[in-house]
Amino acid sequence: MSSIISIDNISKEFGSKKVLDAVSFSIEKGEIFGLLGPNGSGKSTLMKIITGILNPTKGTIYLDDKDIKLAAKEAKAKIVMVPQEYAFFSELSVKENLDYFASQVYASKQKVDEALDQLELRKFAQTPAEYLSGGYKRMLNIAISLLQNPEVIFLDEPSVGLDPIIRRELWDRILEIRNKGITLCISTHYMEEASALCDRVCLIQGGKVFALDTPDNIIKEFADEQVGVFTLKQLPNEDLTSNIARNAKGVIASVTGSSVVVKFSSKNLLLNEIVKKTIEASGFEILKVRIKEADLEQAFINLTGKQLTEN
């Protein structure tokens, strides 16, 4: 694949506050690229800079190897951004909204029909937009973005606030858009969303890039461990964690309330059974065991020391 957008040493300051700090990466044609980080990490600011809403303090953005500032007209035709906020007329029906925005970009009636079908909106064609659910309002936002036949779509936190069912439906629509050859960039703080959709993810925190690779590769490199939570009937003590550390070499054990939390390499799954036997042999009754597999969130925590859900 070849790059469609390249970000070179982008920084952004608002007064004395540095929001982005020398960010560099490329987005490949036809991929779904994820910006993964907590609220306030700089994801939305970076998207606004790429799409021309904000100017960077330093650095350059390239579209097809051209400075995006010098190819502003081309960029406006090829790139669209779908914001978190609803960008349509609430009092107009779904079809009226699409017809209006189609007229602004000289899109055909066929493009309106395609957008209605692609985003599963035809059943709501005559419904005023204000009466759509949050998920279908998001679908309408995306449908409007498709009218100008873009090459790249930026989606800012597309599934925030949506229930799990409509979130999955939205993901299906996003994957269908990618399958039509459109490049997408998604900002999200949902680990599951990034894992489900993205070909590559960029972990960003405090305006800095900490890692960029496929979700699987990032997990293997930075979160190759499991976390086991053993909830006990009796309150655990330091003697128990010492016994675990002695019997299960390489395990890190700690106490949280009535639970023992252990971290161990996912390459040695037998350690889980050793921990269980040690707890029982020490006279403690296990009420519940929960094993959390290595994932993007754990990789993010290991890299940055921050939770993805932190503001």
N, C-alpha and C positions, 0 to 999 in steps of 0.2 A: 504493500500500500504506500501511497505518497501523502504528504501532509497537505491539508487544505488550509489550515490556520496554524501559524507559529507565533508563540508569545516569547519575546526576547527581553529578559531583564526588566520586567514591568514592576514599577513601584508606584504607590499612591499615598499621598499624605493629605490629611485634612487638618490644616494648622500644624500643630506640633505632634499630632497623632499619625503614626505610620500604619496604614491599613494593609498595604501590600509591600513586600520587601524582596525585590529582585526575583520575581517569579518568572520562570522559563519552562516551556514545554510545547509540544506540538500535538495537534488533533489530526488524526488520519482520516482520509476520505472513506465514508461508508461505515464508520464505527459509531458506537455509543460510548462517549467519553464521560466519565464521572468526576465531578469535583466533590470530594467527600470531606466534611468537616462540620464542627458544631456551629450553631448560630453565632455570628460575630467573627467568624474565622477569615472573612474576606472573599468568600465565594461570590456573593451577589455583586460586590463592587467590581470584581474581576470580570464578571459577565457583562456588566454595564460598560466597562472600558472596551471590551472586545467588540461589543455591538454599537459602539459610538455614542452611547448615552453620556458617558463621562470621559474626560481626557486623563491620561496617566501623568503623573509627575515626572516619571522617567520611563524610558524603554520604548520599544516598537512592536507593533503587531503586524503580521504579514498575512495576506490572503492570496493563496496561490503564488507565493514568493514575491508579491508586490506589497509595498508599504500601504497599509490600509487607509492611511490619511490621504495618500496620493491616488487611491482608487476608491474614493468614498462613494461615488455613484454605483460602481460595480458591487461594492460591499452592501449597499442598501438594497440592491436587487437580489443578492444571493443569501443574505443573512437576516433572520428574524429572531426576535426574542419573545418568549411567552412568559410574562411576569407572574408572580404569585397572585397579584391583585387581578380582579376580573376586568378585562379591557373590552367591554361591549356595552350596548345600551340596554339597561335592565327592562325598560318598558316595551321594547321591540321584541317580536317573536324570534325564535332561533333562525328561521328562514329569512326574516326581514333583516336581521343582523348580518347574515352571510351575504345577502343581496347588496346591502349597503357597502360592506367592506370590499366586496368583489368589484363594485363600481369604482372604488378608490384606487384599485391596482389593475383595473382593466381585465379582470378575470372573467372567463366565460361562464354561462349558465351551467355548462358541463362541469366546471371546477366546483361550483356550488353543490351540485348533485353528488359529486365524488366526495366532497368534504362531509356532507350529511351522512353518506353511507359509511365512509371510513371511520368516522368517530361515533357510529351508532346513534346518530341524532335525528334520523328521519322520523322516528315515532314522536319526537318532540318539535317537529318543524313549525307547528302553529302555536306552540306554547310560549308565552312571554318568558324571556330569559330569567327574570327575577324569581320565577317559580321552579326553576330547575334545582335539583340537589347540588351540593357542593361539587360532587364528582363530575356531573354533567356540565356544570358551569366551566370546570377546567377543560372538559372535552370541547366545549364551544370555543374557549380561548385558543386551543390548539387547532381546531378546524379553521378559524379565521387566519391563523398563521400560514396554513397550507395554501391559501388562495393565491398568493403571489408566486407559487411554485419555487420555494426556496431550495438552496443546496445545503444550507446549514440551519438547524433550529436549536436555539438555546432555551432550555426549560429550567426555570428557577423554582426549586422545591415543588415539583409538579404534584406530589401526592400528600403534601402536608395537610393534616386535618381531615383526611378522608378515612372512611371505615375500610376494613380489610377487603371486603368484597369488591367495592368500586375501585379500590386501589389496584387490585389484581386485573380488573378489566381495563383500567387505564394503562397498566404495564403492557397488556396484550396489544393495545392500540399503538403504543410507542414502538414496540417491536415490529409491528406491521409497517409503520412509517419507515423504519430503518431498512426493512426488506425491499422497499421501493427505491433504495439507493440514496436516501437523504442521510446526511451526517447529523448526529445529535450530540449535544453536550448538556448534561444534567447536573445541577447542583443539588445536593441532598445531605441530610444528616442521618438518614435511615440506612443502616448497614445492610439490611435485607434488600432494600431497593437497589443499592449499588451492586450487590452480588448478583441479583436477578437480572439486571438489565445491561450492565456495563462490560464492554470488552476490555477496557483499561480504566483504572481509577487513579486520581491524583489526591493524595492525602494532604490536606492543607489545614494549618492551625496558626493563628497569630500572624496571618499574612505570608507565611513561609511554606514552601513545599517540603514535605518530609519523605515522601515516597511516591513513585509513579510506576505502575506495572499492572499486569492482569490481577484480578482479585485473588486467584489461586496462588500466584507467585508471591504476592505480598504476604498472604497468610503463611506460606511455607517459610519465608525468610524472617518474618518478624513476630509470628505468633504460633510457632510450632509447639504448642502445649495444649493440655486440657486442664480445665478447672473442675474439681469435684467438690461438691458441697454435701457433707454428711450431717444431717440433722439428728441430734441425739435426744434420748429421753432424759438423761441427766446432763447437768452443765459440765462441759469439758474443762480440762485444766492443763497446765503447762507440762505435767508429767506425761499426759497423753500425746501432746505434740512432740515431746522428746522421744517417746517410744516410736512414733511414726517416722520421725527423721532417722532414727537408728536402724529401723527395719527396712525402710523403703528409701534406699540411697538415691539422692537427687531430688527428692520431694521437698517442697517448701510447704509447711503446715502452719496454720494460724487459727485462732479462735474468734468467732463472731457470734455473740449471744450463745445460743444453744447448739451452734453448728461448728464443725471443723471444716475449714476451707483448705484444700490442698491443690497445689499446682504441680503438674508433672508433664514430662515430654510425651507428646502423642505418639512418638516412635516406640515407647515402652508401655503398652497398655496394661501389662501384667501388674504394674505398680498400683493400679486401682484396686485390684483384688488383694494385694499385700496390705494396703491401707485398711481395707474393710476388715480383714482378719486381725490386724493389730488392734483396731478399735474394739472389736468383740472380745479379744483375748485380754484386753485391759479392763474388762468388766462393764463396758458401756453398751447400751442397747441402741441400735440404729433404727430410727423411725422412717427416714426417707433419704434417698440418695439422688442427687441431681448432677449429671455430668454435662458440662458445657464444652462443646467442641471449639477448637481454635477457629476464630472468625476475624473479619475485618475490624470489628470494634476492638477486639483484644490487640490486634496489630497496632491500631491507632493509639490505644492506651500505652502500649509498650514503647512506641516511638515518641509520643508527645507528653505522656503523663497526664493527659486530659481525657475526660469522657466525651463521647460524641454528642451527648445531650446537654452538655454544659453551655451556658450562654456566654 
